[in-house]
């Protein structure tokens, strides 16, 4: 059975996201050896599928994902591997689907974080800390107090590739049944 170009793109995306999640859960990193070639593959597959407009769609998806994740990355909320993973997803799926993937994935990430903090009995502590960070940022008229580090004492870090990847899988599943 030979897959049509769009089928190849979907299967490639599924395999890539699964590899990123697996690697991140095992090592807490998503290496460039996974993301770099997949960004290029996204451009190549979309150019193969739709020519120059496909390459433009890849560029728009890649750029949108990077632009939307730059602030959370700069604040220390997600890692660079997560940003590059979603840049590759954008290069593969284009701007519309990567936007939906980010909306669903970031929402799932919030739910996962709240559930995890409640499970380890640190939800109130982290909400109080967040309230203090926001107050300090407002008083200083600076975003610097909002910066967090996964290496800070008491920090709670979750591999964000999991909710971002699940968001992507949900969007692809909805697409297969005729939505987004």
MINU-313068 format. One record per residue: z, y, x of N, C-alpha, C in turn; residue number from 1. Coordinates in pm, whole numbers, padded with zeros to 5 digits. Each point is the difference from the previous one (the first is absolute). Layout:
! MINU-313068
<<Z, Y, X>, <Z, Y, X>, <Z, Y, X>, NUM>
...
***
This chain:
! MINU-313068
<<00000, -00118, 00084>, <00000, 00118, -00084>, <00000, 00124, 00089>, 1>
<<-00092, 00092, -00023>, <-00009, 00124, 00074>, <00058, 00112, -00086>, 2>
<<00094, 00074, 00058>, <00061, 00110, -00073>, <-00086, 00125, 00009>, 3>
<<-00005, 00077, -00107>, <-00065, 00131, 00000>, <00082, 00093, 00089>, 4>
<<-00060, 00109, 00048>, <00073, 00091, 00090>, <00136, 00043, -00054>, 5>
<<00010, 00032, -00129>, <00129, 00042, -00057>, <00102, -00114, 00005>, 6>
<<-00044, -00123, -00019>, <00089, -00115, 00010>, <00051, -00018, 00142>, 7>
<<-00088, 00022, 00097>, <00041, -00009, 00141>, <00106, 00106, 00030>, 8>
<<-00020, 00119, -00054>, <00096, 00109, 00023>, <00136, -00036, -00060>, 9>
<<00002, -00053, -00121>, <00125, -00037, -00065>, <00071, -00112, 00077>, 10>
<<-00073, -00104, 00036>, <00060, -00112, 00074>, <00052, 00048, 00135>, 11>
<<-00077, 00084, 00068>, <00042, 00055, 00129>, <00129, 00080, -00017>, 12>
<<00006, 00081, -00104>, <00120, 00080, -00026>, <00121, -00089, -00026>, 13>
<<-00018, -00104, -00081>, <00110, -00091, -00030>, <00052, -00068, 00126>, 14>
<<-00090, -00050, 00083>, <00041, -00067, 00124>, <00067, 00096, 00096>, 15>
<<-00053, 00122, 00009>, <00057, 00102, 00088>, <00142, 00037, -00044>, 16>
<<00017, 00028, -00128>, <00132, 00038, -00051>, <00100, -00114, 00021>, 17>
<<-00042, -00122, -00025>, <00089, -00116, 00022>, <00040, -00011, 00148>, 18>
<<-00095, 00022, 00090>, <00031, -00006, 00144>, <00097, 00112, 00040>, 19>
<<-00020, 00118, -00054>, <00089, 00113, 00032>, <00141, -00026, -00050>, 20>
<<00013, -00047, -00125>, <00133, -00027, -00055>, <00069, -00108, 00082>, 21>
<<-00070, -00108, 00028>, <00058, -00110, 00077>, <00047, 00047, 00138>, 22>
<<-00085, 00074, 00068>, <00034, 00050, 00134>, <00118, 00096, -00006>, 23>
<<-00001, 00091, -00098>, <00107, 00098, -00011>, <00133, -00066, -00033>, 24>
<<-00001, -00098, -00088>, <00125, -00069, -00033>, <00055, -00078, 00119>, 25>
<<-00088, -00053, 00083>, <00044, -00077, 00117>, <00043, 00087, 00117>, 26>
<<-00075, 00107, 00025>, <00022, 00078, 00123>, <00042, 00144, -00023>, 27>
<<-00005, 00045, -00127>, <00027, 00139, -00037>, <-00101, 00097, 00062>, 28>
<<-00121, -00050, 00024>, <-00109, 00080, 00052>, <-00132, -00047, -00062>, 29>
<<-00094, 00093, -00009>, <-00137, -00035, -00037>, <-00085, 00047, 00118>, 30>
<<-00048, -00094, 00080>, <-00068, 00039, 00124>, <-00139, 00060, -00021>, 31>
<<-00038, 00085, 00094>, <-00133, 00063, -00003>, <-00112, -00103, 00002>, 32>
<<00027, -00118, 00058>, <-00103, -00104, 00007>, <-00038, -00048, -00141>, 33>
<<00088, 00019, -00098>, <-00033, -00031, -00140>, <-00066, 00120, -00068>, 34>
<<00058, 00117, 00017>, <-00046, 00116, -00077>, <-00129, 00061, 00052>, 35>
<<-00013, 00013, 00130>, <-00119, 00064, 00057>, <-00130, -00068, -00040>, 36>
<<-00013, -00129, 00026>, <-00124, -00068, -00041>, <-00024, 00003, -00151>, 37>
<<00108, 00001, -00079>, <-00020, -00001, -00145>, <-00047, 00137, -00050>, 38>
<<00041, 00106, 00065>, <-00052, 00133, -00036>, <-00151, 00001, 00024>, 39>
<<-00042, -00049, 00116>, <-00143, -00007, 00030>, <-00073, -00094, -00096>, 40>
<<00064, -00113, -00033>, <-00061, -00095, -00095>, <-00018, 00064, -00137>, 41>
<<00095, 00082, -00042>, <-00013, 00069, -00128>, <-00123, 00088, -00004>, 42>
<<-00020, 00076, 00108>, <-00119, 00085, 00007>, <-00127, -00085, 00001>, 43>
<<00001, -00106, 00081>, <-00120, -00085, 00012>, <-00032, -00071, -00132>, 44>
<<00102, -00056, -00064>, <-00024, -00072, -00125>, <-00049, 00092, -00111>, 45>
<<00057, 00119, -00008>, <-00045, 00093, -00104>, <-00138, 00055, 00030>, 46>
<<-00033, 00018, 00128>, <-00135, 00044, 00036>, <-00099, -00112, -00033>, 47>
<<00038, -00124, 00027>, <-00085, -00115, -00035>, <-00020, -00008, -00151>, 48>
<<00107, 00024, -00074>, <-00004, -00010, -00146>, <-00079, 00113, -00065>, 49>
<<00018, 00123, 00049>, <-00056, 00116, -00070>, <-00067, 00102, 00089>, 50>
<<-00023, -00034, 00127>, <-00065, 00094, 00089>, <00087, 00120, 00034>, 51>
<<-00065, 00116, 00020>, <00072, 00121, 00038>, <00107, 00038, -00103>, 52>
<<-00025, -00008, -00130>, <00108, 00029, -00096>, <00122, -00092, 00017>, 53>
<<-00023, -00124, 00037>, <00111, -00092, 00025>, <00082, 00043, 00120>, 54>
<<-00067, 00045, 00106>, <00072, 00050, 00118>, <00081, 00124, -00036>, 55>
<<-00057, 00086, -00085>, <00073, 00119, -00044>, <00122, -00037, -00084>, 56>
<<-00014, -00102, -00083>, <00112, -00048, -00081>, <00111, -00052, 00091>, 57>
<<-00038, -00073, 00105>, <00099, -00049, 00096>, <00072, 00115, 00068>, 58>
<<-00076, 00099, 00043>, <00060, 00115, 00067>, <00097, 00073, -00093>, 59>
<<-00040, 00015, -00126>, <00086, 00069, -00096>, <00128, -00081, -00026>, 60>
<<-00012, -00132, -00014>, <00117, -00084, -00023>, <00093, -00002, 00119>, 61>
<<-00058, -00012, 00119>, <00079, 00003, 00124>, <00074, 00133, 00012>, 62>
<<-00074, 00109, -00016>, <00059, 00133, 00014>, <00109, 00028, -00102>, 63>
<<-00022, -00041, -00125>, <00099, 00022, -00104>, <00129, -00075, 00030>, 64>
<<-00011, -00126, 00038>, <00120, -00080, 00030>, <00078, 00062, 00115>, 65>
<<-00069, 00038, 00106>, <00068, 00060, 00116>, <00066, 00130, -00041>, 66>
<<-00073, 00086, -00073>, <00053, 00131, -00040>, <00125, -00015, -00088>, 67>
<<-00003, -00093, -00094>, <00113, -00016, -00091>, <00122, -00062, 00067>, 68>
<<-00021, -00078, 00106>, <00112, -00066, 00066>, <00051, 00073, 00123>, 69>
<<-00066, 00109, 00036>, <00042, 00075, 00119>, <00141, 00057, -00015>, 70>
<<00030, 00060, -00115>, <00133, 00059, -00020>, <00110, -00108, 00000>, 71>
<<-00016, -00111, -00075>, <00104, -00103, 00008>, <00016, -00057, 00142>, 72>
<<-00110, -00010, 00074>, <00009, -00046, 00139>, <00075, 00100, 00085>, 73>
<<-00034, 00128, -00013>, <00065, 00105, 00079>, <00150, 00008, -00030>, 74>
<<00036, -00030, -00124>, <00141, 00003, -00039>, <00075, -00126, 00041>, 75>
<<-00072, -00099, 00051>, <00064, -00124, 00044>, <00017, -00103, -00111>, 76>
<<-00061, 00026, -00116>, <00016, -00092, -00113>, <-00084, -00125, 00010>, 77>
<<-00114, 00009, 00069>, <-00085, -00118, 00022>, <-00048, 00002, 00144>, 78>
<<-00046, -00113, 00047>, <-00046, -00011, 00137>, <-00149, 00026, 00015>, 79>
<<-00041, 00019, 00123>, <-00141, 00024, 00029>, <-00088, -00118, -00038>, 80>
<<00050, -00120, 00011>, <-00077, -00118, -00039>, <-00030, 00000, -00148>, 81>
<<00097, 00045, -00080>, <-00021, 00010, -00145>, <-00110, 00100, -00032>, 82>
<<00001, 00113, 00073>, <-00102, 00103, -00021>, <-00138, -00056, 00036>, 83>
<<-00010, -00066, 00114>, <-00129, -00056, 00042>, <-00044, -00114, -00091>, 84>
<<00095, -00080, -00050>, <-00035, -00106, -00094>, <-00064, 00059, -00124>, 85>
<<00061, 00105, -00055>, <-00055, 00060, -00122>, <-00126, 00080, 00031>, 86>
<<-00015, 00052, 00122>, <-00127, 00062, 00039>, <-00112, -00103, -00003>, 87>
<<00030, -00120, 00049>, <-00100, -00108, -00004>, <-00030, -00041, -00144>, 88>
<<00103, -00007, -00083>, <-00022, -00032, -00142>, <-00088, 00107, -00063>, 89>
<<00024, 00125, 00036>, <-00085, 00109, -00050>, <-00143, -00013, 00046>, 90>
<<-00018, -00039, 00127>, <-00136, -00019, 00052>, <-00069, -00116, -00072>, 91>
<<00076, -00098, -00040>, <-00058, -00114, -00072>, <-00025, 00030, -00148>, 92>
<<00095, 00062, -00067>, <-00006, 00014, -00145>, <-00043, 00136, -00051>, 93>
<<00001, 00100, 00086>, <-00038, 00133, -00042>, <00117, 00080, -00056>, 94>
<<-00024, 00128, -00029>, <00110, 00090, -00037>, <00069, -00033, -00132>, 95>
<<-00075, -00035, -00102>, <00061, -00024, -00131>, <00096, -00118, 00004>, 96>
<<-00045, -00112, 00056>, <00086, -00119, 00002>, <00115, 00014, 00099>, 97>
<<-00022, 00069, 00112>, <00111, 00016, 00093>, <00104, 00095, -00059>, 98>
<<-00043, 00101, -00076>, <00096, 00088, -00065>, <00087, -00079, -00097>, 99>
<<-00062, -00084, -00083>, <00077, -00084, -00092>, <00089, -00097, 00076>, 100>
<<-00050, -00056, 00110>, <00080, -00092, 00082>, <00124, 00071, 00054>, 101>
<<-00018, 00125, 00043>, <00114, 00077, 00053>, <00099, 00034, -00111>, 102>
<<-00050, 00039, -00116>, <00091, 00033, -00111>, <00084, -00122, -00037>, 103>
<<-00065, -00114, -00016>, <00072, -00122, -00038>, <00091, -00044, 00115>, 104>
<<-00053, 00000, 00123>, <00076, -00046, 00115>, <00122, 00086, 00031>, 105>
<<-00016, 00131, -00005>, <00114, 00088, 00026>, <00104, -00011, -00111>, 106>
<<-00045, -00018, -00124>, <00093, -00021, -00111>, <00078, -00130, 00020>, 107>
<<-00071, -00106, 00035>, <00068, -00127, 00028>, <00097, 00014, 00117>, 108>
<<-00038, 00076, 00100>, <00089, 00022, 00115>, <00129, 00067, -00042>, 109>
<<-00009, 00097, -00090>, <00121, 00065, -00051>, <00088, -00097, -00076>, 110>
<<-00062, -00082, -00082>, <00076, -00101, -00076>, <00065, -00099, 00096>, 111>
<<-00076, -00046, 00100>, <00055, -00095, 00098>, <00117, 00062, 00074>, 112>
<<-00013, 00127, 00041>, <00106, 00067, 00076>, <00126, 00013, -00084>, 113>
<<-00015, 00045, -00124>, <00117, 00015, -00088>, <00065, -00136, -00024>, 114>
<<-00078, -00102, -00026>, <00055, -00133, -00024>, <00072, -00052, 00125>, 115>
<<-00060, 00020, 00116>, <00062, -00047, 00125>, <00131, 00074, 00026>, 116>
<<-00001, 00133, -00018>, <00122, 00078, 00022>, <00109, -00038, -00099>, 117>
<<-00037, -00027, -00124>, <00099, -00044, -00099>, <00055, -00137, 00039>, 118>
<<-00088, -00087, 00048>, <00041, -00136, 00039>, <00101, 00002, 00115>, 119>
<<-00018, 00093, 00094>, <00092, 00007, 00114>, <00109, 00106, -00021>, 120>
<<00014, 00048, -00124>, <00104, 00094, -00040>, <-00003, 00130, 00080>, 121>
<<-00122, 00053, 00025>, <-00011, 00126, 00073>, <-00082, 00104, -00077>, 122>
<<-00026, -00025, -00127>, <-00083, 00090, -00078>, <00065, 00137, -00014>, 123>
<<00125, 00006, -00039>, <00068, 00129, -00017>, <00004, 00077, 00133>, 124>
<<00033, -00071, 00106>, <00006, 00063, 00132>, <-00134, 00064, 00036>, 125>
<<-00109, -00072, -00023>, <-00133, 00051, 00037>, <-00044, 00114, -00091>, 126>
<<00036, -00005, -00129>, <-00032, 00112, -00089>, <00080, 00124, 00041>, 127>
<<00127, -00017, 00037>, <00079, 00113, 00048>, <-00059, 00057, 00128>, 128>
<<-00042, -00087, 00089>, <-00063, 00043, 00125>, <-00130, 00075, -00027>, 129>
<<-00079, -00050, -00093>, <-00126, 00067, -00036>, <00027, 00138, -00059>, 130>
<<00099, 00009, -00087>, <00036, 00129, -00059>, <00040, 00099, 00109>, 131>
<<00079, -00046, 00098>, <00043, 00086, 00110>, <-00119, 00042, 00088>, 132>
<<-00092, -00092, 00024>, <-00120, 00033, 00079>, <-00084, 00107, -00069>, 133>
<<-00017, -00013, -00131>, <-00078, 00098, -00076>, <00069, 00136, 00002>, 134>
<<00132, 00001, -00017>, <00075, 00126, 00006>, <-00013, 00065, 00137>, 135>
<<00013, -00079, 00105>, <-00014, 00053, 00137>, <-00141, 00054, 00024>, 136>
<<-00100, -00069, -00051>, <-00138, 00047, 00016>, <-00021, 00132, -00073>, 137>
<<00058, 00012, -00119>, <-00013, 00124, -00077>, <00072, 00115, 00070>, 138>
<<00121, -00026, 00050>, <00076, 00104, 00070>, <-00070, 00045, 00128>, 139>
<<-00059, -00096, 00071>, <-00068, 00032, 00127>, <-00143, 00047, -00021>, 140>
<<-00049, -00010, -00123>, <-00141, 00031, -00030>, <-00092, -00074, 00097>, 141>
<<00031, -00130, 00017>, <-00073, -00083, 00095>, <-00004, -00143, -00053>, 142>
<<-00107, -00069, 00037>, <-00010, -00141, -00035>, <00071, -00089, 00102>, 143>
<<00041, 00056, 00112>, <00059, -00080, 00108>, <00120, -00084, -00046>, 144>
<<00091, 00054, -00085>, <00112, -00084, -00044>, <-00042, -00122, -00084>, 145>
<<-00124, -00002, -00048>, <-00047, -00113, -00079>, <-00050, -00115, 00085>, 146>
<<-00017, 00025, 00130>, <-00051, -00103, 00090>, <00106, -00108, 00018>, 147>
<<-00044, -00126, -00013>, <00090, -00113, 00019>, <-00060, -00092, 00106>, 148>
<<00084, -00082, 00057>, <-00046, -00097, 00099>, <00051, -00138, -00039>, 149>
<<-00086, -00096, 00011>, <00041, -00139, -00028>, <00101, -00049, 00102>, 150>
<<00009, 00068, 00114>, <00093, -00041, 00106>, <00134, 00073, -00009>, 151>
<<00015, 00093, -00095>, <00124, 00075, -00014>, <00113, -00093, -00044>, 152>
<<00123, 00030, 00044>, <00113, -00083, -00044>, <00010, 00001, -00153>, 153>
<<00016, -00115, -00059>, <00013, -00011, -00145>, <-00132, 00003, -00075>, 154>
<<-00110, 00012, 00072>, <-00131, 00004, -00067>, <-00031, -00134, -00064>, 155>
<<-00069, 00006, -00112>, <-00045, -00120, -00068>, <-00153, 00004, 00001>, 156>
<<-00060, -00095, 00070>, <-00146, -00001, 00013>, <-00056, -00123, -00070>, 157>
<<-00108, 00022, -00074>, <-00071, -00109, -00066>, <-00144, -00002, 00050>, 158>
<<-00059, -00117, 00016>, <-00143, -00004, 00037>, <-00086, 00049, -00116>, 159>
<<-00053, 00121, 00012>, <-00070, 00063, -00112>, <-00137, -00061, -00026>, 160>
<<-00048, -00084, 00091>, <-00128, -00066, -00025>, <00007, -00089, -00124>, 161>
<<00118, -00052, -00029>, <00014, -00089, -00116>, <-00029, 00074, -00131>, 162>
<<00070, 00109, -00032>, <-00034, 00067, -00126>, <-00139, 00063, 00002>, 163>
<<-00043, 00055, 00114>, <-00135, 00057, 00007>, <-00105, -00108, -00020>, 164>
<<00021, -00114, 00063>, <-00094, -00112, -00015>, <00000, -00055, -00142>, 165>
<<00119, -00012, -00059>, <00007, -00047, -00139>, <-00066, 00100, -00094>, 166>
<<00015, 00129, 00029>, <-00070, 00101, -00080>, <-00150, -00018, 00007>, 167>
<<-00050, -00028, 00119>, <-00144, -00024, 00017>, <-00043, -00125, -00075>, 168>
<<00078, -00106, 00010>, <-00033, -00125, -00072>, <00000, 00022, -00151>, 169>
<<00096, 00078, -00050>, <00004, 00030, -00144>, <-00125, 00076, -00043>, 170>
<<-00039, 00099, 00079>, <-00118, 00079, -00035>, <-00125, -00087, 00001>, 171>
<<-00012, -00088, 00098>, <-00116, -00090, 00004>, <00000, -00095, -00120>, 172>
<<00119, -00049, -00037>, <00009, -00088, -00116>, <-00041, 00074, -00127>, 173>
<<00047, 00123, -00017>, <-00040, 00080, -00116>, <-00148, 00028, 00001>, 174>
<<-00055, 00024, 00119>, <-00144, 00027, 00011>, <-00081, -00122, -00045>, 175>
<<00049, -00119, 00035>, <-00071, -00122, -00037>, <-00002, -00021, -00153>, 176>
<<00103, 00054, -00067>, <00002, -00015, -00146>, <-00052, 00126, -00071>, 177>
<<-00060, 00092, 00077>, <-00069, 00112, -00060>, <00076, 00130, -00008>, 178>
<<00109, 00015, 00071>, <00074, 00127, 00002>, <-00024, 00067, 00134>, 179>
<<00079, 00108, 00039>, <-00033, 00096, 00106>, <-00136, -00018, 00054>, 180>
***
